[in-house]
Amino acid sequence: MRAGLGTPPPELNELVRAEDRLSFVYFEHCLINRADNAITVIDDTGTIHVPAASLSVLMLGPGTNITHQAMTVIGENGATVIWVGERGVRMYAFGKPLTHSSLLLQRQASLVSNTRKRLAVARQMYQMRFPGEDVSGLTMQQLRGREGARVRRVYRECSARTGVDWDKRTYDHDDFDFGSEINKALSAAHTCLYGLVHAAIVALGCSPGLGFVHVGHERSFVYDIADLYKAELSIPVAFETAAMMPDDIGSATRHRMRDAVYDLSLMKRMVVDIRSLLGADGLADEVFEQDHVGLWDDHKGEVAAGIAYGIDEEDGA
């Protein structure tokens, strides 16, 4: 009998909240299995145990094998698994919400489907990057221009501070070694950030594909949220790591990203920011923990589920 088969899955209210979880862990060239409510990671150096309930993102690099039982316990605990390619650049994700409620998803769909409301959310996203300034009267074209200038300034400042030469962002998704060391570091740092953002979005029950600034991609909302933190997190980390000239730029970048994510309390901030952008920052946590199913009604909005409607009419009563 395989380990963990008799362990019952946790109830939703027993799960560790998204903002209180470990940011991410990365493993490669190993076997991942299950022991009770933890995953085991086995390689030539031995075996370690990682509580599945504390995971936010599990990054699986090349040479990794994972069992069905390991995926089961990860899914039951609402963690996100990301399969990453060579050097951690290409990303494939799996996730399960930490909520039964579709409230945030419904708000997200409603906001993104209305041009006026969508513009308001997009402006709020840009406003978060320009504290102390009023961007409410700017068009999307003007906002994109302001953002582009801001990011270019961040690159120049990081280059001057760290001494790392900077020309432009040049990379190839299919060839990690194509770019310079700083571009490799940026790719690795952004991949970590995208994984964390994807995990937070899925954990809250939102759609990664319904973006407000980005559009047309399955991770449009992931890119929206990630852009809020790049100038503060992944770009500085990439330059600082490149300045150290490590032998393995990808591994070194991931380690520094993990530390920076903790120092900035990013997991908590993302949950607060996503709820705020979707107009749900004032709602109690209990709202998102309700296990509620209703039926849509075109007049009342919602009626109770679990009722056999129409029986009286069929019986002639």
N, C-alpha and C positions, 0 to 999 in steps of 0.2 A: 504494500500500500504506500502511495506517495505521501510525503510529508505535507500536512496542511489540508488534506482532503476533508477532514472532519471539522475544521474550524469554521464556524458560521460567519457570514459576512457582517460587517458592522452596520448599525443603524445610521441614518443620515446625521442625527444629532450627536452621534459619537465620534464623527470624523473631525480631524484637526482642521480649523478654519484656514482658508487659502492664505490669508495674510500672516499666519503664524507658522508656516511650513518652511523647511529648508529650501533654499533657492534652487539649486540644481546639483546633481552629481554626474560625473562622466566616467564611463568605463569602456575599455576596449580589450580585445583578445582575452575573453573570459567566458565563463558559463554562468548564467543567472538562473537561479532556481528559487524555490519557496520553502520556508520553514515557518509554519504557523502563520502569523500575520506580518511576517518580515520576508524580505528577499535576501537570498544568499548570493554572494559574488565570489566565484571560485576561479583562481588562476594559479600560476606556478608558485606564487609566494604564499598561498594559503587561502583561507575563507574568511570573509567578513559578513556581518549581518547588518542590514539597513531596515529600520521599521518602515513598512510601506505607508503607514498613516501619516508619517512626517514628510513624505516626499512631495515636492511640487513638480519638478521636472527630472526625469531620468534620461540622460543622453547616452545613447548606445553607439559607440564607434565601430570601426572595422574589426572583424574577427570576433564579434560578440554573438553568442548563442543564448537564447532565452526560452524557457520552457512555457508550456501552456499554463501551468499552475502559477508561475510567476506573473504572467500577464493577467491572470484572473484576480490575484490579490491586489495587483496594482490598479486594475479597473475598479474593483470594489471600493478601494480607498480614494478614488477620484484623482489620481495622479496622471500626469501627462508623460507619455513616452515619446521620445524623439529619436528616430534613427538618423544618424548623421553620417555623411560620406567621409572620404579621405580628408583628414585634417579638420573635420567638423564643419564643413561648409554647406553641403546640401542637407536639407532637412525634410523629414517626413514625420508626421505627428499623429498621435492618438490621444483622445481625452474624454473624460466623462464629467458632467457637472457635479458640483458639490451642493446642488439645490434641486428640489423637485419643482420649484416655481419657474414659470415662464414669463414672469413679470418684466424682468429686464429685457428679455428677448423681444417681447411685444412692444415695449417702449422703444427699443432700438429700431425695430422694423417700422414703427409709426413715424419716428423722427426722420429716418433716412428716406422715407417715401414722400415726404412733404418738403418741397423746395425751400420754403421760408424757414421751417424748423431745422432742416439740414444745414442751411447756411448759418443759422444761429449756433448750432453745435460746432461747426467748423471754425467759426470765429472764436468761440470759447476755447477751442484747442490752440489756436494761434495766440489768444490772449494769455494763456498759461506760459507761453514762451517769451512774452514781452510784458513782464510785471511792471506796473506803474504807468503803462501807456494805454491809451484808448484806441482800440482798433475796430470799434463798432461801426465806423463809417467807411471802412476800407472794403474794396471789392475783393473777390477771390484772387484775381490777377495781381492786385497790389499786395495782398497778403503773401502770395507765393514769392513775389519779388523780395519782400522784406525778409522772409524766412531764408531764401537763398543767400542773401547778403549776410545774415546772421551766421549761418553754418560756415560760409567761407571765412568769416572772421574768427570763428572758433578754431578752424583748422590752422589758420595763421598764428593765433595766439598759442595753441598747443605746440606747434612747431618751434616757435621762438622760445617757449619755456623749457622744452625738453632737448632742443638741439637736433631734433630729427628732421631731415630734409623733407619738404612737402611740395609736390607738384600738383597732382590731381588724383581723384579716386579712379583707379584703374584695376579691374579684377575680372576673372573668368570663373563663373560658377563651376565649370567642369575641370578647372586646372588651378588648384590652390597655389602652386609654385609659379604661376604666370606673373603675379604681381610682385612689387617690392615688399620688403619686410613690413613697412608700415601698412601697406594695403592688405597684407596677410593678417596682421593684427586686427585691423578694422573688420575684416570679414569674420574672424573668429569671435570678436567681441559682439558684433551685431547679431550673429547666430545665437549666442547665449541670450542676448536681450530678447530676440524674437521668441525664443522658446519660453522664457519666463512670461512674457506678455500673452502668448498663446495659452499658456496654462491658466493664467488669471482670468482671461476672457471665457474660456471653456468652463472653468470652475464656477463662475458666476452665472452660467447658463446663457451667455450671449453668443452671437454668431461671429466667428472670425472673419467671415466674408462680407459683412454689411458695413463697409467703411463710409466715412463722411468726407474725408479729403481724398483718400485713395479709392479707386473704383475698379471693378473688372477682374479682381484676383480673389482667390479663395482665402487669402490672408489680408485683405484690404484693411480691416479694422485692426489687425495686429500691427500693420505698418503705421496706422494712425497713432496708436497709443505708444508704440516704440519711439516715434519721432519726438514725443514729449520729453524723453530722457536721454537721447543720444548725446546732446551737447554737454550734459552733466555727468554722464556715465561712460558709455562705450567709446566715445571718441577720446576723451582724456586717458582712459585706461589703455587704449591701443597705443597712443603716443608714448606713454610712460613705459609700457612694456617694450616697445621697439627700441627705446633709448637704452634699455638694459642689455640689448643684443643677446638674448638667450639662445641656446642651441635649438630649442623647439619653441618657436614663436606661438604656435597654436596652444600648446599646453600651458605655457607661461601666461598667456592672455586669459585663458579660462580661470586659472587660479586667482589672478588679480581681479577679474570680474566677480568671482564668488565673494571675495572680501569686500569689494566696493558695494555690491548689492546689499550685503549685511549692514555696512556702515551707513548707507543711505536709507535703510528701512524701506527698500523699494517695494517689497511684496505688499506691505500695508498701504503704501502710497498709491499703488496701482488700483487696489480695490476701492479706495476712497475716490480716486480720480474717475474711474469708470462709472461708478454709481452717480457721481456728481454730473458728469457729462450727459448721462441718460436721465437726469432729473429725479433720481431716487436717493439722494444723499440724506434726506430727512426721514426715511422710512426705517422702522425698527428691524433688527435682524430677524425677529420672529416671522416677519412677512415672507422672507425668502426661505424659511424652513418649513412652511406649511406644505403638507402633502394633499393638494387640492386638485380635483378634476371637475370641470363644469362642462356645459354644452352651450355653444354659441347660439344666440337668438338675434334675429335682425331687428327686433323691436326693443327687447329688454336688455340686450347686450349679453346676458348669460342667464341660463336656468340650471337647475340642479341636474346632475348626472345620477345614474343608478336608479332611475325611475322608468317603468315601462309605460311610456306615453302612448295614448291611443287605445288602450285596452278597453276602457269604458265605452268608447265610441263603437268599437268592433262588437262588443257584447250587446249593444243597443240600449245601454243604461243611460 
